[in-house]
Amino acid sequence: MVITITDNAREQIKEMMADESSDARLRFGIKGGGCSGLSYSLGFEYDINKELDTVDEINGIPVVFFDQDIPIIEGTTIDFKQNMMGGGFSIENPNAIVSCGCGSSFKAKDREGVPGDC
């Protein structure tokens, strides 16, 4: 298993997937940008590229990863936390050596990205 999806996150994702077509899968990965060099990408995917993607089922959720992202996101936990201000997904990545105060930007051990100010 590449990542972990907590039960709270699973319930939130399933609710969101109920509004999507039946072939929707969760895509999780990274993209360049953000104040620390990399940021997370989380959304729904309908087209799978068998040459570039890995598909796995995690805690009952079909998840798609770009193969090149796996070393950077491996071991990551996706959770959903509710508080008085609302709720949102939180991501804990053991491969992140620097995280920005905004919570969505990071620098990984083996990937370029220069920490900056948020």
Buried (B, 14 or more C-beta within 10 A) or exposed (E): EBBBBBEBBBEBBEEEBEEEEEEBBBBBBBEEEBBBBBBBBEEBBEEBEEEEBBEEEBBEBBBBBBEEBEEBBBEBBBBBEEEEEEEEBBBBBEBBBBBBEEBBBBBBEEBEBEBEEE
